[in-house]
């Protein structure tokens, strides 16, 4: 073994609810099978979501481009803009439905450091929603 080692990192294409490619996700750091932090990328104009996590909180920071983060809880909508030109971190607690929209002219990159780390063995932890379901206050 040399001074350094290379580890493979999984990169997967992502798709919207209509099965259109909207970007990708890359696992940046793992502990065992859990993903400690990852990068999600969205094409210009692309939308990712809506979904919520029953167990995990999210911590987002925009590294490239500009992303609108749309949140829903109990029919209430809230928006935040994350822009790589103005670094900020956004904490989103568990059980908040989240949508990501690239509002810039270039691909946008968000890093997420979820708490706890993403565990692929937790089944049904992520719940998908449409915006209409969120506006109606439907709970799944």
N, C-alpha and C positions, 0 to 999 in steps of 0.2 A: 504494500500500500504506500502511496506517495504522501506528500505533505497535505494535500487536499483530496476530497472525494466529491464525485458528482452523483447527485440523486436525480432520478426522473421526477418530473412534475406533470400531473395530469391536466390537460387542457381539453375542455368540451365545448362544442357549439351550443348555443342556447336559442330557444325559439319562443315566440309569443303564443298566445292562446289560439291563433289562427294557423299555427305551424310555420310561420315565416321566421327565417333566421334573423335574430336581432343582436347578436354579439357572441361573446364567449365568456367562460369562467375558467380561471386557472388557479389550482391549489398552490399557494406559495409556501406554506409551512405545515407540516403534519407531525403529530405525535401519535405513533401507532397508526390506527385506522382513522383517527379524528383529524379534521382539518382545523388548524388553529387560526390561520388567516388565509384569505384568498382575494383574488382580483376579479371583479366582474367588469366586463367591457360592453358598451352599447354603441351601435352604429349611429351616425347622425340621424336624429328624428326618431330613433327606435324607442320602444316602451318595453319594460320588463315588469311583470307583476300582473295582478295583485296577488300577494300571498302574505300569510302571517306565520310566525313561529310560536308554537305553544310553550316552548321551553327556553329558547334562545333570545337574547337581546342582540342587537346589531350595533356596531360602531363603524360608521362610514367616514372615509376621507377621500376626496377627489384628487387624483394625481394628474389627470389629463382631461382637458375639456371642461364642460359645464353640464351638471346634472340636476334636474328637479326631482326632489324626493317628495312623493305624495303619500300622506298617512291618513288612515281612517280608523276611528274608534267610536263605537256607538253612534253611527251616522255622521259624526263630526269629521270634517276634512281639514287637514293642515298641510301646508306646503313649505318646503325649505329648498334653497338653492345652494348647491355646493359647486364651487368654481376653483379649478386648480390655480388660477391667478390670485386667489385669496384663500389660502389654506385654513380650513376649519374642520373640526370633527363634529359629527352628529351622532348622538346616542339615541337609539330607538329601543324602548323596553319590549319584552316579550308580549305577545298578544296584540300587537299593533299591525294592522294590514298595511303593506308597503308596496308602492309602485315606483319605478325608476324611469324617468324620461330624459333622454339626451336632448338638451335644448341648444346645443352648440352646433358648429359647422364641421367639427372633427369628431373622431371616435372619442368617447369619454371612458375614463377608467376610474372605478371606485375600489378602494381596498376596504375589506370588511374584516374586523377582528371580533368574531361572535363570542358571546359569553353565555353559557359554556361553549367550548369548541364544537363544531359540527360533528355529530356522531351518526354515521350511516346506519347504525343498528337501531336508532330510534324511529320506529315506523309511525306514520301518521302525525309526525311532529310539525310538518309544513302543511298548511291548508291553503288551497287555491281559491280565489274569489274573482268575480267580475265586479266592475264598478257599480253596476245596478244592484247587485246583492249587498254591497257595502252601503249604498245610499238608502236601501230599505232596512238596514240594520240586521240582516240575516246573520245568524251565528251557526257555524258548522262544527 
